[in-house]
Amino acid sequence: MLLSLLTSAAFAQEPVSAIPRHRLYYESLAALRYNPLGLQERFTVGYRLRLFDKPADDLLLSDSYIWVGATGLQTPAFMRAGPWVRVMPLALLRFQAGYELVQYHGGFDQMLVWGAREVTDYSPDGMEALAAQGTTRAKGSILTLETRVQAKAGPVAVRATVGRYQFRYDVDGVAFYDQTLDILAPTDGAVWSTDVDLLYVASDKLTAGVRSTHTRSGAEMVDNANLASTRRASIDRAGPLVAYQFKADVGSRFATPTLYTICQWHIDHEYRTGQEVSRAIPYFAVGFAFTGDGVAWEPQG
């Protein structure tokens, strides 16, 4: 997966007064990125229930909901799928969790694994050399837990999204390169990532701002005696983002088509700040997302 963290950059907004109580709701995200290169399509569908019957001017509770369903992600190198839930009790707060089974196909130099006491060189040249020995067809799982806190005053909004990603793969090794997060990760352990966005909502259609991203491996990597004791296992990058939503047609099957792009320069990275890749070359991604309702209805009586 290439842009799991950009799914948190869904800027689509719906008129609260038009939101149905019950919905068979879905989201789609297709994205392409560079440095590292990748392509993905994620689709999530499920039952969404509006929790409170509140007027549109109740900014805290009018769009509170719970959404339960399934999510799936396809890339040229692997696929993921499993159950998923999102709860938004207040406009300021959102929680989501998912458990996905993962299948690596064994291509595109993905699922490169390092064993105990091996040199964990996941630079572009290092991974090319390791891939020449053969990539791994692997199965496993990812448990995702995310929390978002957000606020808006006038046209200015700020939000922070913190995610914990727990990996478990049936491979003979202690570490692998996760292209999604662009970091060395434990084959049985966690990675944490935090996105902080400062946004200017210029209109109902245009949103622009800046994003700071910090990603680090959990204690399973930092304290692993089988790996280099000096390894930081963390990255930092920052830069602008822009999103344009073409329309907001609540209840339709193509409700909030949105085009977005993000460009971040690496502040801290083991290989992308001049060691092998120039610091001037940014992480860049462009994507298209939309939401929709297969069925939407209001309670009778």
C-alpha positions as CSV (number, residue, x, y, z in Angstrom):
1,M,0.0,0.0,0.0
2,L,1.3,3.5,-0.9
3,L,-0.8,6.1,0.6
4,S,-2.5,4.7,3.7
5,L,-1.7,7.9,5.6
6,L,-3.2,10.1,2.8
7,T,-6.6,8.4,3.4
8,S,-6.6,10.6,6.4
9,A,-6.5,13.6,4.1
10,A,-10.1,13.1,2.9
11,F,-11.3,16.7,2.6
12,A,-14.7,15.9,1.3
13,Q,-17.4,17.7,3.3
14,E,-21.2,17.0,3.2
15,P,-24.0,19.4,4.1
16,V,-25.1,18.2,7.5
17,S,-28.8,18.9,7.0
18,A,-28.9,16.5,4.1
19,I,-27.2,13.5,5.8
20,P,-29.5,10.4,6.1
21,R,-29.8,8.4,9.3
22,H,-29.0,5.1,7.7
23,R,-26.6,4.6,4.9
24,L,-24.9,1.9,2.9
25,Y,-21.8,4.1,2.5
26,Y,-18.5,3.7,0.7
27,E,-15.2,5.5,0.0
28,S,-12.7,5.0,-2.8
29,L,-9.2,6.2,-3.0
30,A,-6.8,5.8,-6.0
31,A,-3.3,7.3,-5.7
32,L,0.1,7.4,-7.3
33,R,3.3,8.5,-5.4
34,Y,7.0,9.0,-6.0
35,N,10.0,8.7,-3.7
36,P,9.2,5.9,-3.1
37,L,7.3,4.9,-6.2
38,G,4.0,3.2,-5.8
39,L,0.3,2.8,-6.8
40,Q,-2.8,1.8,-4.9
41,E,-6.5,1.5,-4.9
42,R,-8.4,1.3,-1.6
43,F,-12.2,0.7,-1.3
44,T,-14.2,0.7,2.0
45,V,-17.9,-0.1,2.3
46,G,-20.3,-0.6,5.2
47,Y,-23.3,0.4,7.2
48,R,-23.1,4.0,8.5
49,L,-25.5,5.2,11.3
50,R,-26.0,8.8,12.3
51,L,-25.9,8.7,16.1
52,F,-27.9,11.8,17.0
53,D,-30.9,13.6,15.6
54,K,-29.4,17.1,16.0
55,P,-30.0,20.2,13.9
56,A,-27.3,21.3,11.5
57,D,-26.3,24.2,13.7
58,D,-25.2,21.8,16.5
59,L,-21.6,21.7,15.3
60,L,-20.4,19.1,17.8
61,L,-23.1,16.4,17.4
62,S,-25.0,16.9,14.1
63,D,-22.7,14.6,12.1
64,S,-21.8,12.0,14.8
65,Y,-21.8,8.5,13.4
66,I,-20.6,4.9,13.5
67,W,-19.5,3.1,10.4
68,V,-18.9,-0.6,10.3
69,G,-17.9,-2.6,7.3
70,A,-15.0,-4.0,5.3
71,T,-12.0,-2.5,3.6
72,G,-9.7,-3.7,0.8
73,L,-6.5,-2.5,-0.8
74,Q,-4.9,-3.6,-4.0
75,T,-1.4,-2.7,-5.3
76,P,0.7,-4.3,-8.0
77,A,2.8,-6.0,-5.2
78,F,0.3,-7.1,-2.6
79,M,-3.3,-7.0,-1.4
80,R,-5.0,-6.4,1.9
81,A,-8.6,-6.9,3.1
82,G,-10.6,-7.2,6.3
83,P,-13.2,-5.8,8.8
84,W,-13.1,-2.1,9.7
85,V,-14.9,0.3,12.0
86,R,-14.9,4.1,12.4
87,V,-16.6,6.1,15.2
88,M,-17.0,9.8,15.3
89,P,-18.8,10.7,18.6
90,L,-18.0,14.4,18.2
91,A,-16.9,16.7,15.4
92,L,-13.6,17.1,17.2
93,L,-12.8,13.5,17.6
94,R,-12.6,10.3,15.5
95,F,-11.5,6.8,16.1
96,Q,-11.0,3.9,13.6
97,A,-9.7,0.4,13.7
98,G,-9.2,-2.4,11.1
99,Y,-7.8,-5.9,10.9
100,E,-6.5,-6.9,7.5
101,L,-5.1,-10.1,6.1
102,V,-2.2,-9.4,3.7
103,Q,-0.8,-11.4,0.8
104,Y,2.4,-10.4,-0.9
105,H,2.6,-11.7,-4.5
106,G,6.4,-11.9,-4.6
107,G,7.0,-9.2,-7.2
108,F,8.2,-5.6,-7.6
109,D,11.0,-6.1,-5.1
110,Q,8.5,-6.1,-2.2
111,M,8.7,-8.0,1.1
112,L,12.4,-7.9,1.5
113,V,13.3,-9.5,4.8
114,W,16.4,-9.3,7.0
115,G,17.3,-12.1,9.4
116,A,19.0,-11.9,12.8
117,R,22.4,-10.1,12.7
118,E,22.1,-9.2,9.0
119,V,22.9,-5.7,7.9
120,T,19.6,-3.9,7.4
121,D,20.4,-1.8,4.4
122,Y,17.1,-0.6,3.0
123,S,18.5,2.1,0.7
124,P,17.5,1.9,-2.9
125,D,20.8,0.2,-3.8
126,G,20.7,-2.1,-0.8
127,M,17.2,-3.3,-1.6
128,E,18.1,-3.8,-5.3
129,A,20.9,-6.1,-4.2
130,L,18.7,-8.0,-1.7
131,A,16.0,-8.3,-4.3
132,A,18.5,-10.0,-6.7
133,Q,18.5,-12.9,-4.2
134,G,14.8,-13.3,-4.6
135,T,11.7,-11.7,-3.0
136,T,9.3,-13.4,-0.6
137,R,5.8,-14.5,-1.2
138,A,4.4,-13.8,2.3
139,K,1.2,-13.8,4.2
140,G,0.4,-11.9,7.4
141,S,-1.8,-9.4,9.0
142,I,-2.0,-5.7,10.0
143,L,-4.0,-4.3,12.9
144,T,-4.6,-0.6,12.5
145,L,-5.6,1.7,15.3
146,E,-6.0,5.5,14.5
147,T,-7.2,8.5,16.5
148,R,-7.8,12.0,15.1
149,V,-8.3,15.2,16.9
150,Q,-9.4,18.3,14.9
151,A,-10.8,21.8,15.3
152,K,-11.8,24.6,13.0
153,A,-12.2,28.4,13.5
154,G,-13.4,30.3,10.5
155,P,-11.5,29.2,7.4
156,V,-8.6,27.8,9.5
157,A,-8.5,24.2,10.6
158,V,-5.9,22.0,12.4
159,R,-5.9,18.3,13.0
160,A,-3.6,15.6,14.2
161,T,-3.9,11.9,13.3
162,V,-2.0,9.3,15.2
163,G,-1.8,5.7,14.0
164,R,-0.4,2.4,15.3
165,Y,0.2,-0.4,12.8
166,Q,0.8,-3.8,14.2
167,F,2.5,-6.2,11.8
168,R,2.7,-10.0,12.0
169,Y,4.1,-11.9,9.0
170,D,5.0,-15.6,8.6
171,V,8.5,-15.0,7.4
172,D,11.9,-16.1,8.6
173,G,13.3,-12.7,9.6
174,V,13.2,-9.9,12.2
175,A,12.7,-6.9,9.9
176,F,11.3,-5.9,6.5
177,Y,11.0,-2.7,4.5
178,D,7.4,-1.4,4.5
179,Q,6.9,0.7,1.4
180,T,3.7,2.1,2.7
181,L,5.4,3.9,5.6
182,D,8.8,4.0,3.9
183,I,10.5,2.6,7.0
184,L,12.3,-0.5,8.3
185,A,9.6,-2.3,10.3
186,P,9.5,-5.4,12.6
187,T,8.0,-8.6,11.1
188,D,6.2,-9.0,14.5
189,G,5.8,-5.6,16.0
190,A,4.5,-2.1,15.6
191,V,5.1,1.2,13.7
192,W,3.7,4.5,14.9
193,S,2.9,7.5,12.6
194,T,1.6,11.0,13.2
195,D,0.3,13.5,10.7
196,V,-0.3,17.1,11.8
197,D,-2.2,19.3,9.3
198,L,-2.7,23.1,9.2
199,L,-5.4,23.9,6.7
200,Y,-7.0,26.9,5.1
201,V,-10.5,26.1,3.8
202,A,-10.7,28.6,1.0
203,S,-14.2,27.6,-0.2
204,D,-16.6,24.6,-0.3
205,K,-14.4,23.2,-3.0
206,L,-10.8,24.2,-2.3
207,T,-8.6,23.4,0.7
208,A,-4.9,24.0,1.0
209,G,-2.3,23.7,3.8
210,V,0.8,22.0,5.1
211,R,1.4,18.6,6.6
212,S,4.1,17.3,8.9
213,T,4.6,13.6,9.1
214,H,6.6,11.7,11.7
215,T,7.0,7.9,11.6
216,R,8.9,5.6,13.9
217,S,9.2,1.9,14.6
218,G,8.2,0.6,18.0
219,A,10.4,-0.8,20.7
220,E,10.6,-4.2,18.8
221,M,13.0,-2.5,16.4
222,V,14.7,0.2,18.5
223,D,15.7,-2.3,21.2
224,N,16.3,-5.3,19.0
225,A,19.7,-6.7,19.8
226,N,19.9,-8.4,16.4
227,L,19.9,-5.1,14.6
228,A,22.3,-2.1,14.7
229,S,22.0,-0.5,18.2
230,T,22.3,3.0,16.7
231,R,19.3,2.6,14.4
232,R,16.8,5.4,14.9
233,A,14.1,3.7,12.7
234,S,12.3,7.0,12.2
235,I,11.5,9.5,9.5
236,D,10.3,13.1,9.3
237,R,9.0,15.1,6.3
238,A,6.9,18.2,5.7
239,G,5.3,20.2,2.9
240,P,2.2,21.6,1.2
241,L,-1.0,19.8,0.3
242,V,-4.0,20.9,-1.8
243,A,-7.4,19.3,-2.3
244,Y,-10.2,20.3,-4.7
245,Q,-13.7,18.8,-4.3
246,F,-15.8,19.1,-7.5
247,K,-19.2,18.7,-5.8
248,A,-21.1,17.5,-2.8
249,D,-24.2,15.5,-3.7
250,V,-25.2,13.7,-0.6
251,G,-27.1,10.5,-1.2
252,S,-25.8,10.0,-4.7
253,R,-23.5,7.2,-5.8
254,F,-20.8,9.6,-6.7
255,A,-21.1,12.2,-4.0
256,T,-17.8,13.9,-3.3
257,P,-15.3,13.5,-6.1
258,T,-12.0,15.1,-4.8
259,L,-8.6,15.5,-6.4
260,Y,-5.7,16.1,-4.1
261,T,-1.9,16.3,-4.1
262,I,0.8,16.4,-1.4
263,C,4.5,17.3,-1.7
264,Q,6.8,16.8,1.3
265,W,10.5,17.2,1.7
266,H,12.4,14.8,3.9
267,I,13.8,16.4,7.1
268,D,15.1,13.2,8.6
269,H,15.6,9.9,6.7
270,E,18.4,7.4,6.6
271,Y,18.6,7.4,2.8
272,R,16.6,10.4,1.4
273,T,18.4,13.3,2.8
274,G,21.5,13.2,0.6
275,Q,22.9,9.8,1.4
276,E,21.5,8.1,-1.7
277,V,18.6,10.3,-2.7
278,S,19.0,14.1,-2.8
279,R,17.1,16.1,-0.1
280,A,15.8,18.3,-3.0
281,I,13.7,15.4,-4.3
282,P,10.4,15.3,-2.4
283,Y,7.9,12.7,-1.5
284,F,5.1,13.5,-4.0
285,A,1.6,12.0,-4.3
286,V,-1.5,12.7,-6.4
287,G,-4.8,10.9,-5.9
288,F,-8.5,10.9,-6.6
289,A,-11.1,10.0,-4.0
290,F,-14.9,9.8,-3.9
291,T,-17.7,8.7,-1.5
292,G,-21.2,7.5,-2.2
293,D,-24.3,5.8,-1.0
294,G,-25.5,2.5,-2.3
295,V,-28.7,2.9,-0.3
296,A,-29.8,5.6,2.1
297,W,-32.9,5.8,4.2
298,E,-34.7,7.5,7.1
299,P,-36.6,5.7,9.9
300,Q,-40.4,5.5,9.5
301,G,-42.7,7.3,11.9
